[in-house]
């Protein structure tokens, strides 16, 4: 095959190029020709096709995502916001935390183990590239119906991939979600989150300043795996035959990644890194264009110097490969010997492949010929921006009108008891121990809360050198509800944030910042774009009200098979800080003779509820109201009560309502309770999913101080009863032994997945 050089491109302007096969539209290809003043070479076409893909350029979402900046609340804690590899927030005592969540959905359907594993690897490298030590991961997972055959194919591989990669890295998996719904059949969602720690004055950025500085590619060699993964798998409608795209799925090596982590940390400590970028989606194409665009504007690269696993790779393939465990650094010439010595110490291959220039051009050569000569910003920052048409779904009004009010409801004690057990044993509410037992939740010894707690929590001391003088900790939670967002994407996105915010507060930590992963169908469908626009608007408005900024995140479009899109599924991660981890609040009922207290107001809100979904297979009506001011007041009560030592245990109320919160609280400590419901309708009291509520237990002498705190904050405080005994007893209605609750709760997933 003839090498397609810039010289040849000038000589053959009419040569047909496979831009459509690479996911580019006619007008996008023509725009590239206008930018260059000629047709692109094959290598240039490869760069633009991946950098302008939906996954990399956010071309359909940019116009909406800007709200996260324009509506952002003022936050002195925000050190690095959107636009970098991950957001960074000040957590006090000179320390900063960086965290982000991203999707690896389509690869995880095509090749579940590697798709999920490399999702973890990619998000870990995003955190590394900020100058931080990764300290924990989380995952938010969605699958089709639990008993559907394809779920039984996909889920075990995804769990093995997440656990295997994270465990090999020595990173605790401290939380997340596992949700089942038929809408995700053929389109599972695998959203991975990582959090890291660093000194707040040691942040690294993806920039290439300083003409003459060297460009170093280090880590694993480049192979044929993952070629075009971003554009082939994540930026196009997902069809049944997509399993034939296995070569586009990356292959991970967690042992190399572990070496890369330690190598990077020593490089940072030695202060020999000017700028750094991980190689994730779009590989060398992304790293070179983004570094150059954010630096002094130019870079010269010799692609022959890229270390290869497959020597037959052509330049276009090298540029599009998404092989894992690779980083690119900008290093001053005088620091190259020290840089290479550190890489050699950790057995991490490193090669100088180019240097920074001030020409404003990214120039690449192959066998001495120029094959790329482009303005890097046009690929990295100036891709197409679409204002897609928005149309409210045709059936939205009818869906909202078809609420659950006419569904048969349990009325007797026996019927209420059976409803509780049915929900408790349903796949979405059953114990996820079958999944989480495959993850190491406590490796490194700094985990103080993990699944099934509402939020994961880590102490800072002993994680990083010099942190032993602080009792500070961080808490994280991820949440989302696709059924709520289907009914009302604006409110559904706010409820996702509200639940994650509440879960962090329930642990005793103060919510500080937000990341998100927005999973939707095709942006070319106006109804999907309406859902997306409403969700972004809702989330931005909620962040402003709650005073928590969005630090970054990910948009995942084209989550549909044919014309069948998933429910709109905004997943929100919230990071919080606690001054003293010894003041954390454990989940559930931790002892007998404690007062059981319900915080917040209960209304008849059953649209999109687990009761309607599990018992009746129904979806319709409106989701619970998102009362953000109530959420803020509740969080203030929870964090203040935790700091004052008033709370012995706590649990948020969400899916399944009070009934599930009571059952899970009993199971958490193996302690029963006797309670009296506060309202007139036992069914609503037990199964409503009203937001801004939490269940806590306190020592008898702490009840009055808690009630006074609630009164000052305007939070309803209902004393329900006491802990103790061996059963969950609802006065005058029913009782269930704790051991029966445990049997029902724990048998579901092992029964399905073996």
Secondary structure as the mmCIF struct_conf table of DSSP 4:
data_model
#
loop_
_struct_conf.conf_type_id
_struct_conf.id
_struct_conf.beg_label_comp_id
_struct_conf.beg_label_asym_id
_struct_conf.beg_label_seq_id
_struct_conf.end_label_comp_id
_struct_conf.end_label_asym_id
_struct_conf.end_label_seq_id
HELX_RH_AL_P HELX_RH_AL_P1 UNK A 6 UNK A 11
TURN_TY1_P TURN_TY1_P1 UNK A 13 UNK A 14
TURN_TY1_P TURN_TY1_P2 UNK A 19 UNK A 23
HELX_RH_AL_P HELX_RH_AL_P2 UNK A 26 UNK A 36
TURN_TY1_P TURN_TY1_P3 UNK A 37 UNK A 37
BEND BEND1 UNK A 38 UNK A 38
HELX_LH_PP_P HELX_LH_PP_P1 UNK A 39 UNK A 41
HELX_RH_AL_P HELX_RH_AL_P3 UNK A 42 UNK A 51
TURN_TY1_P TURN_TY1_P4 UNK A 52 UNK A 52
BEND BEND2 UNK A 53 UNK A 53
HELX_RH_AL_P HELX_RH_AL_P4 UNK A 54 UNK A 57
TURN_TY1_P TURN_TY1_P5 UNK A 59 UNK A 61
HELX_RH_AL_P HELX_RH_AL_P5 UNK A 62 UNK A 65
TURN_TY1_P TURN_TY1_P6 UNK A 66 UNK A 66
HELX_RH_AL_P HELX_RH_AL_P6 UNK A 67 UNK A 70
TURN_TY1_P TURN_TY1_P7 UNK A 71 UNK A 71
HELX_LH_PP_P HELX_LH_PP_P2 UNK A 72 UNK A 74
TURN_TY1_P TURN_TY1_P8 UNK A 76 UNK A 77
STRN STRN1 UNK A 78 UNK A 80
TURN_TY1_P TURN_TY1_P9 UNK A 82 UNK A 83
BEND BEND3 UNK A 84 UNK A 86
STRN STRN2 UNK A 87 UNK A 92
TURN_TY1_P TURN_TY1_P10 UNK A 93 UNK A 94
STRN STRN3 UNK A 95 UNK A 103
HELX_RH_AL_P HELX_RH_AL_P7 UNK A 105 UNK A 110
BEND BEND4 UNK A 111 UNK A 111
HELX_RH_AL_P HELX_RH_AL_P8 UNK A 112 UNK A 128
TURN_TY1_P TURN_TY1_P11 UNK A 129 UNK A 131
STRN STRN4 UNK A 133 UNK A 143
BEND BEND5 UNK A 144 UNK A 144
TURN_TY1_P TURN_TY1_P12 UNK A 146 UNK A 147
BEND BEND6 UNK A 148 UNK A 148
HELX_RH_AL_P HELX_RH_AL_P9 UNK A 149 UNK A 169
TURN_TY1_P TURN_TY1_P13 UNK A 170 UNK A 170
STRN STRN5 UNK A 172 UNK A 180
HELX_RH_3T_P HELX_RH_3T_P1 UNK A 182 UNK A 184
TURN_TY1_P TURN_TY1_P14 UNK A 185 UNK A 186
STRN STRN6 UNK A 189 UNK A 199
TURN_TY1_P TURN_TY1_P15 UNK A 200 UNK A 201
BEND BEND7 UNK A 206 UNK A 206
BEND BEND8 UNK A 210 UNK A 210
TURN_TY1_P TURN_TY1_P16 UNK A 211 UNK A 212
STRN STRN7 UNK A 214 UNK A 219
BEND BEND9 UNK A 220 UNK A 220
HELX_LH_PP_P HELX_LH_PP_P3 UNK A 221 UNK A 221
STRN STRN8 UNK A 222 UNK A 222
BEND BEND10 UNK A 224 UNK A 224
TURN_TY1_P TURN_TY1_P17 UNK A 225 UNK A 228
HELX_RH_AL_P HELX_RH_AL_P10 UNK A 229 UNK A 232
TURN_TY1_P TURN_TY1_P18 UNK A 233 UNK A 233
BEND BEND11 UNK A 234 UNK A 236
STRN STRN9 UNK A 238 UNK A 238
HELX_RH_3T_P HELX_RH_3T_P2 UNK A 240 UNK A 248
BEND BEND12 UNK A 249 UNK A 249
HELX_RH_AL_P HELX_RH_AL_P11 UNK A 254 UNK A 269
TURN_TY1_P TURN_TY1_P19 UNK A 270 UNK A 271
BEND BEND13 UNK A 274 UNK A 274
STRN STRN10 UNK A 275 UNK A 278
TURN_TY1_P TURN_TY1_P20 UNK A 281 UNK A 282
HELX_RH_AL_P HELX_RH_AL_P12 UNK A 283 UNK A 293
TURN_TY1_P TURN_TY1_P21 UNK A 294 UNK A 296
BEND BEND14 UNK A 297 UNK A 297
STRN STRN11 UNK A 298 UNK A 302
HELX_RH_3T_P HELX_RH_3T_P3 UNK A 303 UNK A 305
BEND BEND15 UNK A 306 UNK A 306
STRN STRN12 UNK A 308 UNK A 308
BEND BEND16 UNK A 309 UNK A 310
TURN_TY1_P TURN_TY1_P22 UNK A 311 UNK A 312
HELX_RH_AL_P HELX_RH_AL_P13 UNK A 315 UNK A 320
BEND BEND17 UNK A 324 UNK A 325
STRN STRN13 UNK A 326 UNK A 331
HELX_RH_3T_P HELX_RH_3T_P4 UNK A 333 UNK A 335
HELX_RH_AL_P HELX_RH_AL_P14 UNK A 336 UNK A 345
TURN_TY1_P TURN_TY1_P23 UNK A 346 UNK A 347
STRN STRN14 UNK A 350 UNK A 357
BEND BEND18 UNK A 358 UNK A 360
STRN STRN15 UNK A 362 UNK A 366
TURN_TY1_P TURN_TY1_P24 UNK A 367 UNK A 368
STRN STRN16 UNK A 369 UNK A 374
HELX_RH_AL_P HELX_RH_AL_P15 UNK A 376 UNK A 380
TURN_TY1_P TURN_TY1_P25 UNK A 381 UNK A 381
TURN_TY1_P TURN_TY1_P26 UNK A 394 UNK A 395
HELX_RH_AL_P HELX_RH_AL_P16 UNK A 396 UNK A 401
BEND BEND19 UNK A 402 UNK A 402
HELX_RH_3T_P HELX_RH_3T_P5 UNK A 404 UNK A 406
BEND BEND20 UNK A 407 UNK A 407
BEND BEND21 UNK A 412 UNK A 412
HELX_RH_AL_P HELX_RH_AL_P17 UNK A 413 UNK A 424
TURN_TY1_P TURN_TY1_P27 UNK A 425 UNK A 425
BEND BEND22 UNK A 426 UNK A 426
TURN_TY1_P TURN_TY1_P28 UNK A 427 UNK A 429
BEND BEND23 UNK A 430 UNK A 430
HELX_RH_AL_P HELX_RH_AL_P18 UNK A 433 UNK A 436
TURN_TY1_P TURN_TY1_P29 UNK A 437 UNK A 438
BEND BEND24 UNK A 439 UNK A 439
BEND BEND25 UNK A 441 UNK A 442
HELX_RH_3T_P HELX_RH_3T_P6 UNK A 443 UNK A 445
STRN STRN17 UNK A 447 UNK A 449
TURN_TY1_P TURN_TY1_P30 UNK A 451 UNK A 452
BEND BEND26 UNK A 453 UNK A 455
STRN STRN18 UNK A 456 UNK A 459
TURN_TY1_P TURN_TY1_P31 UNK A 461 UNK A 463
BEND BEND27 UNK A 464 UNK A 464
TURN_TY1_P TURN_TY1_P32 UNK A 465 UNK A 466
TURN_TY1_P TURN_TY1_P33 UNK A 468 UNK A 469
STRN STRN19 UNK A 473 UNK A 479
HELX_RH_AL_P HELX_RH_AL_P19 UNK A 482 UNK A 487
HELX_RH_AL_P HELX_RH_AL_P20 UNK A 489 UNK A 506
TURN_TY1_P TURN_TY1_P34 UNK A 507 UNK A 508
HELX_LH_PP_P HELX_LH_PP_P4 UNK A 509 UNK A 509
STRN STRN20 UNK A 510 UNK A 519
BEND BEND28 UNK A 521 UNK A 521
TURN_TY1_P TURN_TY1_P35 UNK A 523 UNK A 524
BEND BEND29 UNK A 525 UNK A 525
HELX_RH_AL_P HELX_RH_AL_P21 UNK A 526 UNK A 546
TURN_TY1_P TURN_TY1_P36 UNK A 547 UNK A 547
STRN STRN21 UNK A 549 UNK A 556
STRN STRN22 UNK A 560 UNK A 561
TURN_TY1_P TURN_TY1_P37 UNK A 562 UNK A 563
STRN STRN23 UNK A 564 UNK A 565
HELX_LH_PP_P HELX_LH_PP_P5 UNK A 566 UNK A 568
STRN STRN24 UNK A 569 UNK A 578
BEND BEND30 UNK A 579 UNK A 579
HELX_RH_3T_P HELX_RH_3T_P7 UNK A 581 UNK A 583
STRN STRN25 UNK A 587 UNK A 587
BEND BEND31 UNK A 588 UNK A 588
BEND BEND32 UNK A 591 UNK A 593
STRN STRN26 UNK A 595 UNK A 599
BEND BEND33 UNK A 600 UNK A 600
TURN_TY1_P TURN_TY1_P38 UNK A 607 UNK A 608
HELX_RH_AL_P HELX_RH_AL_P22 UNK A 610 UNK A 616
BEND BEND34 UNK A 621 UNK A 621
HELX_LH_PP_P HELX_LH_PP_P6 UNK A 623 UNK A 625
HELX_RH_AL_P HELX_RH_AL_P23 UNK A 628 UNK A 643
TURN_TY1_P TURN_TY1_P39 UNK A 644 UNK A 645
STRN STRN27 UNK A 647 UNK A 652
TURN_TY1_P TURN_TY1_P40 UNK A 655 UNK A 656
HELX_RH_AL_P HELX_RH_AL_P24 UNK A 657 UNK A 669
TURN_TY1_P TURN_TY1_P41 UNK A 670 UNK A 670
STRN STRN28 UNK A 673 UNK A 675
BEND BEND35 UNK A 678 UNK A 680
HELX_RH_AL_P HELX_RH_AL_P25 UNK A 682 UNK A 687
BEND BEND36 UNK A 691 UNK A 692
STRN STRN29 UNK A 694 UNK A 698
HELX_RH_3T_P HELX_RH_3T_P8 UNK A 700 UNK A 702
HELX_RH_AL_P HELX_RH_AL_P26 UNK A 703 UNK A 713
TURN_TY1_P TURN_TY1_P42 UNK A 714 UNK A 714
STRN STRN30 UNK A 717 UNK A 723
BEND BEND37 UNK A 725 UNK A 726
STRN STRN31 UNK A 727 UNK A 730
TURN_TY1_P TURN_TY1_P43 UNK A 731 UNK A 733
STRN STRN32 UNK A 734 UNK A 737
HELX_RH_AL_P HELX_RH_AL_P27 UNK A 738 UNK A 753
#
